[in-house]
Amino acid sequence: MGDTIITPPAQILTVEDISLAFGGVRALTEVGFGVAKGELFAIIGPNGAGKTSMLNCISGRYRPQKGTIRFQGRDVTQLSPNHRATIGIGRTFQNLALFGHMSVLDNIMVGRHHLLRSNVLSGALYWLGGAQKEELAHRREVEEIIDFLEIQHVRKATAGTLSYGLRKRVELARAIALKPELILLDEPMAGMNLEEKEDMARYIVDLNEEWGMTVVMIEHDMGVVMDISHRVMVLDFGRRIALGLPAEVMAHPQVRRAYLGVADDEDVEAAEAEAGR
Ligand SMILES: Nc1ncnc2c1ncn2[C@@H]1O[C@H](COP(=O)(O)OP(=O)(O)OP(=O)(O)O)[C@@H](O)[C@H]1O
């Protein structure tokens, strides 16, 4: 018998050598990493480190001056954000981006129509063709998402009237409604209280484990990052300074200095000793 060949998990996202500058400001410098299918991957770093810029390069909002982004093996670097959404890259934003005057249900449905009926002709055919069945199927899927995120009680409410935590959940629902293979979450827990954070962390884990979505998440709450991420990448001044398992990354001297504010060598040595225990 020959040797067993172990195939490494397929990379759903491959970021190669990305550099991005705004005038003289270098937001990202030669950043590369890969995300395996099914992974829950976190990007951390101090303010201005380039985290949102990285997410924007993946979603297509920003075009890097250098480097390549591959999604499921395909070079998507030149594709528009809409095009990337249609092939399975979804996202939420750091700041809320809901239609405040619309109901929760309509906010979620909007995403689906936008994805599935992206041109005028097919939109017209859709309505003329009496595609009610399709509409019903959409609604069923949307209801499933509403159940999953436990927002049944506010499904008819106007989005703008909801608490911040609930609006963040509706935003997540809208992103999930596009059925992305890869979802990019920009600070999903920012501004939340402890209970809301715990709920959101659970939804993200379920999304990843039960729905099989690959997650790339920017998060400042280190407790959450340590608890739920499979791997963590640390950016500092636009450069990748560490990448690995959460505990490895936290023990990394450069990370402790740059990000966690551990300044003296004694602390770094103590952290290293602790990680090695
Ligand atoms: N659209 C833009 N125009 C000009 N400069 C930008 C733009 N977007 C980001 N930058 C700059 O790029 C650098 C990285 O910013 P980015 O928002 O990616 O950092 P971040 O790590 O997400 O920070 P934060 O944690 O504060 O959100 C910063 O110096 C920022 O000012």
The ligand as an SDF file (V2000), in Angstrom:
LIG
                    3D

 31 33  0  0  0  0  0  0  0  0999 V2000
  -10.8370   55.9840    2.1290 N   0  0  0  0  0  0  0  0  0  0  0  0
   -9.7080   56.3520    2.7230 C   0  0  0  0  0  0  0  0  0  0  0  0
   -9.0840   57.4790    2.3910 N   0  0  0  0  0  0  0  0  0  0  0  0
   -7.9310   57.8570    2.9600 C   0  0  0  0  0  0  0  0  0  0  0  0
   -7.2930   57.1420    3.9150 N   0  0  0  0  0  0  0  0  0  0  0  0
   -7.8630   56.0020    4.3090 C   0  0  0  0  0  0  0  0  0  0  0  0
   -9.0940   55.5380    3.7360 C   0  0  0  0  0  0  0  0  0  0  0  0
   -9.4150   54.3440    4.3380 N   0  0  0  0  0  0  0  0  0  0  0  0
   -8.4420   54.1010    5.2190 C   0  0  0  0  0  0  0  0  0  0  0  0
   -7.5100   55.0820    5.2040 N   0  0  0  0  0  0  0  0  0  0  0  0
   -6.2900   55.1480    6.0140 C   0  0  0  0  0  0  0  0  0  0  0  0
   -5.6660   53.8760    5.9710 O   0  0  0  0  0  0  0  0  0  0  0  0
   -5.1520   53.5070    7.2380 C   0  0  0  0  0  0  0  0  0  0  0  0
   -5.7970   52.2000    7.6880 C   0  0  0  0  0  0  0  0  0  0  0  0
   -7.1690   52.4480    8.0020 O   0  0  0  0  0  0  0  0  0  0  0  0
   -8.2170   51.3030    8.3250 P   0  0  0  0  0  0  0  0  0  0  0  0
   -9.5450   51.9690    8.4950 O   0  0  0  0  0  0  0  0  0  0  0  0
   -8.0920   50.2380    7.3380 O   0  0  0  0  0  0  0  0  0  0  0  0
   -7.6850   50.7990    9.7420 O   0  0  0  0  0  0  0  0  0  0  0  0
   -8.4080   49.8980   10.8190 P   0  0  0  0  0  0  0  0  0  0  0  0
   -7.3750   48.9560   11.3090 O   0  0  0  0  0  0  0  0  0  0  0  0
   -9.6520   49.3250   10.2600 O   0  0  0  0  0  0  0  0  0  0  0  0
   -8.7470   50.9520   11.9640 O   0  0  0  0  0  0  0  0  0  0  0  0
   -9.9730   51.0160   13.0230 P   0  0  0  0  0  0  0  0  0  0  0  0
   -9.7280   49.9350   14.0290 O   0  0  0  0  0  0  0  0  0  0  0  0
   -9.8050   52.3810   13.6110 O   0  0  0  0  0  0  0  0  0  0  0  0
  -11.2330   50.8540   12.2490 O   0  0  0  0  0  0  0  0  0  0  0  0
   -5.4370   54.6740    8.1770 C   0  0  0  0  0  0  0  0  0  0  0  0
   -4.3050   55.4910    8.2250 O   0  0  0  0  0  0  0  0  0  0  0  0
   -6.5860   55.3740    7.5080 C   0  0  0  0  0  0  0  0  0  0  0  0
   -6.6110   56.7390    7.8300 O   0  0  0  0  0  0  0  0  0  0  0  0
  1  2  1  0
  2  3  1  0
  2  7  2  0
  3  4  2  0
  4  5  1  0
  5  6  2  0
  6  7  1  0
  6 10  1  0
  7  8  1  0
  8  9  2  0
  9 10  1  0
 10 11  1  0
 11 12  1  0
 11 30  1  0
 12 13  1  0
 13 14  1  0
 13 28  1  0
 14 15  1  0
 15 16  1  0
 16 17  2  0
 16 18  1  0
 16 19  1  0
 19 20  1  0
 20 21  2  0
 20 22  1  0
 20 23  1  0
 23 24  1  0
 24 25  2  0
 24 26  1  0
 24 27  1  0
 28 29  1  0
 28 30  1  0
 30 31  1  0
M  END
$$$$
